[in-house]
Amino acid sequence: MSETAVPQLELGRIGEIVPRVDGIPKVTGEFAYSSDLQAAGMLWGHTLRSPHAHARIAGIDVSGAVGMPGVHAVLTHEDVPGAKRYGLEFQDQPVLAYDRVRYFGEPVALVAAEHPEQARRATERIRVQYEPLEPIVDPERATEQDPLHPDRPTMGHGYRDDPRPNVVRSLVIRHGDPDAEGEVSVSGVYDLGIQDQAFLGPESGLAVPDGEGGVDVYVATQWLHVDRDQVAPCLNLRSEQVRIHLAGVGGAFGGREDLSMQLHGALLALHTNRPVKIVYSREESFVGHIHRHPARIWAEHRATRDGKLVNVRVRILLDGGAYASSSSAVTSNAASFACGPYAVDNALIESTCVYTNNPPCGAMRGFGAVQACFAHEAQMDKLAEALDIDPVELRLLNALAPGSTLPTGQQITGSLPVAEVIRRAAELPLPEPEKLPRDPLRLPGGSGNTTRGEGVKRGVGFAVGFKNIGYSEGFDDYTAARVRLHADGSADVHCAAAEVGQGVANVILQVARTELGSDDVTLAPHTTSTVESAGSASASRMTWMASGAVRDACRAALEERERTGGGEVDVERVYRHPRTTPLDPETGQVTGERVHVAYACAAMRVVAEVDVELGLTRVVWIGTAQDVGKAVNPQAVTGQIEGGTAQGLGLALMEEIQTRDGLITNASFTDYLIPTTLDMPPVVSELIEEAEPDAPYGIKGVGEPPTVVSTAAIVAALRAATGRELTRVPVKPDDIVGL
């Protein structure tokens, strides 16, 4: 009898398998999420939201709510003491709507009461006089309609000047000869619906006044310091008077980058001089955060007869919804990765994002690159078929490598093992087809028990994708860490890096243990009050950036202790990655050495079964190879790959926010479907460890590449099984049976 080696849990340093510090309390239900917070004398806040996607506000009457039992405050835009607008990158979003509402669910008024039901009932007594306006809901017509933001808040920031109304950002990348002809050409149009982050913990938090005019906000967020920097001006307070503390986060995936309850809770707390707790319902959560941009992508690939790409031409249209959020970065990313991880000498890429009265969109795992990958991988399969070349061989023939030049003009100087991930994924052995009859749970339709397998066909799909790590285009991205060494040899580490489930708390401790040579290390609470900014838990940046900051602070602390001869040492250090520079607004070419810090790639092979008579699907197996630089904690990396794959599967098969004239019609997990354990197949992961030369310990972020590539790979398998083009996700049964 053979014995299987069991991975050993080590001391908890770089490269070792380490149990999650929050694992046991989360599994046992003892972990305190932001919705579990309590404070003596606490009130409950509730938000009145617009029932219209677009309307002018003619008047607001709060008199019916003010005198209701238990009500302590009813606030409108007139009660905002400072700046009336805020925003993640551009201050285009009102704290509370004051002239018109621009999306369904936009906040209009706030109530604080003794009981949450009292607060909800009081909001129902507020009378808002709306004058409905025609909503802008078709992004293809948005540039021909009246502007939602006549002051054009995103203009004048170094972007290409686009005079059309409702343009958030437009970007054109011209590379080589955009008119170069090939011997073979394939083209297609690809659509992606609106995907929600669907985190399990709805937005929630607690705001506590400090009695001296300031406020402490405990909230599930992704970027504590940028929250503070948006909240303080609207409260007319200095930044040090607003302290943001990380409360337990029940998932994020980009949806917590923008403000939710932070500002509203703080307004109510300061007005009542009482702690105020706000917890969104699931329905409210759907309008309380941004979503993944829906997209339409026109693509043409020209190649030689032996399969070498000659020219790629792509036009991307993104719907940003009512406010800018991070749409400018998503627009750039979609363009930057439109050609995929392939070398091409000539390209013309146009990427445009527009304002509409649809739900606001912003950061979601893999933003921009997910949309691009779905299109470019469908194109590569179509090209392989036209040339009668194996799809894997076609990808290998065109794979990027260190030294290659991207369409932006940036040369790849770090690691990017595209060919290696393709080969390793392609070599993974496929599972044998299961015989019929079999358990209905192992057939398309699952527990629905709708088929015996007579119309089931099997397909194998393949896809490759890549994405940037970290913020780009000249953004001054940095992370701070503070280390206190005590006389007894123990240490405290302070870092505002948000632990949103990705495991950065473990990473910080692993780095500190490695550098200090001690296991007696404690991670202090994540807050703005004791350490400078760590940046956002997004863009696959946090592992890289936090590792660099903690490493540098630990080394500085050891040097300081040696210099002073012992005793307590307290030092703070700021880490910055290699500098990036903007894209030229007219040509889309990089204006310095790099537009992106570094890149990570992944390849995925998928086996799917489809009942072609009923349109039902089942993903049987997924095998992936991913470029991870250096795995800080291999077990955690594998978990990230599985989680990211699940979200890509959701986008491929079931997840889409449905709207009618801008109004969300499926704001619940009954009607907005997400994958369950019955939908997820076994995932086999190959970790390709090729150190990134500019990164601490050679590491790379790992959270986004699996989401970038999985949607494309799954739909490729469905195409192989059905023979249908399937150019839109999520794929619906009608798309398969052709109704």
Summary of the structure (lengths in Angstrom):
residues: 739
radius of gyration: 25.8
end to end distance: 53.8
largest distance: 79.0
contacts: 2852
relative contact order: 0.13
helix: 27%
strand: 26%
